[in-house]
């Protein structure tokens, strides 16, 4: 029996997505991690990863991610 996505930890889903190498699922997972982050440093870490993967696949969310990083002081406009 296969576990549902809700039963698999975020860390395990990230590891699986990294193994596959598909950037779009990684963006979603890093955004999920950002939403769960407890500090601005953690948010910046996960947003940076989401942004890099968005740039890699020319995902339209890259602009929004850049804005969020600038707002956190993690990047320049």
JORA-V532143 format. One record per pair of residues at least 12 apart in sequence whose ideal C-beta (glycine too) atoms are under 10 Angstrom apart, sorted by the first residue. I is the first residue (numbers start at 1). GAP is how many residues later the second one is. D is the distance in whole Angstrom. If there is no record, write none. Layout:
[[I	GAP	D] [I	GAP	D]]
This chain:
[[10	19	7] [10	20	10] [10	22	6] [10	23	6] [10	26	7] [11	18	10] [11	22	9] [13	12	8] [13	13	10] [13	15	9] [13	16	6] [13	19	8] [13	20	10] [14	12	7] [14	15	5] [14	16	8] [14	18	9] [14	19	7] [14	32	10] [14	35	9] [15	14	10] [16	13	9] [17	12	6] [17	13	9] [17	36	9] [18	35	10] [21	35	10] [22	31	9] [22	35	8] [23	27	10] [23	29	9] [23	30	4] [23	31	7] [23	32	9] [23	33	5] [23	34	4] [23	35	10] [23	36	7] [24	29	8] [24	30	9] [24	32	10] [24	33	6] [24	35	6] [24	37	9] [25	28	9] [26	23	7] [26	24	8] [26	26	9] [26	27	5] [26	28	9] [26	30	9] [26	31	9] [27	22	9] [27	23	5] [27	24	9] [27	25	9] [27	26	5] [27	27	5] [27	29	9] [27	30	8] [27	32	6] [27	34	6] [27	35	9] [27	38	8] [28	22	8] [28	25	10] [28	33	9] [29	17	9] [29	20	9] [29	21	8] [29	24	9] [30	15	9] [30	16	5] [30	17	7] [30	18	9] [30	19	5] [30	20	4] [30	21	9] [30	22	9] [30	23	7] [30	24	9] [30	35	9] [31	15	8] [31	16	8] [31	18	10] [31	19	5] [31	23	10] [31	30	8] [31	33	10] [31	34	8] [31	37	10] [32	14	9] [32	18	9] [33	12	9] [33	13	4] [33	14	9] [33	16	8] [33	17	8] [34	12	4] [34	13	5] [34	14	10] [34	15	9] [34	16	7] [34	31	9] [34	34	8] [34	38	10] [40	32	6] [40	33	8] [40	34	9] [41	31	9] [41	33	9] [43	25	8] [43	26	9] [43	29	6] [43	31	9] [44	24	9] [44	25	7] [44	28	5] [44	29	8] [44	30	4] [44	31	9] [45	29	9] [47	17	10] [47	18	6] [47	19	9] [47	21	6] [47	22	5] [47	24	10] [47	25	7] [47	27	7] [47	28	9] [48	17	9] [48	21	7] [48	24	10] [48	26	6] [48	27	8] [49	16	10] [50	12	9] [50	14	10] [50	15	6] [50	18	9] [50	19	9] [51	12	10] [51	13	9] [51	14	4] [51	15	6] [51	17	8] [51	18	6] [51	23	9] [51	24	8] [52	13	9] [53	12	9] [54	12	9]]
